[in-house]
Amino acid sequence: MPAQKSPGGGNLEDDDYPAYTMGRAADILGVTPAFLRAVGEAGLITPLRSEGGHRRYSRRQLRIAGRARELVDQGTPIEAACRILVLEDQLGDALRENAEMRQRLGDDGDGGARI
């Protein structure tokens, strides 16, 4: 079955499609709109703006905001939670690039040590 398209042409099956208003996103996550504004101001997510200037969130952004909420619920300040998540993503990217480079170079991952 083909992916469902919204009347505006956006793909509702696309994780990056900004399908959720701020209010709906906040309800889904169990947070306040202020929390979503704060994670946006911290640079963790950047919602799309509608023609009227309203924030719209994708499922991917909701997952990221949900991860931030978990850290905040554990007592981490929101700014620190956002920074932790950015660093985790950067580390994941670096590890993937490292693995790809090792694969291209034919490295077996032992750092060149031979026993």
LINDA-V394001 format. One line per field, one symbol per residue. ss: DSSP state (~ for helix, > for strand, _ for the rest). phi: phi as a letter, one per 20 degrees, with the letter a starting at -180 (. if undefined). A space follows every 50 residues. Layout:
ss: ???
phi: ???
This chain:
ss: ____>_____>________>>~~~~~~~~___~~~~~~~~~______>>_ ____>>>_~~~~~~~~~~~~~~~____~~~~~~~~~~~~~~~~~~~~~~~ ~~~~~__________
phi: .fffdegenfefefgeffedfgfffffgemcegfffffffffnfccffdf genefcdefffffffffffgfffeoeggfffffgfffffffgffffffff ffffemfenemnfcd
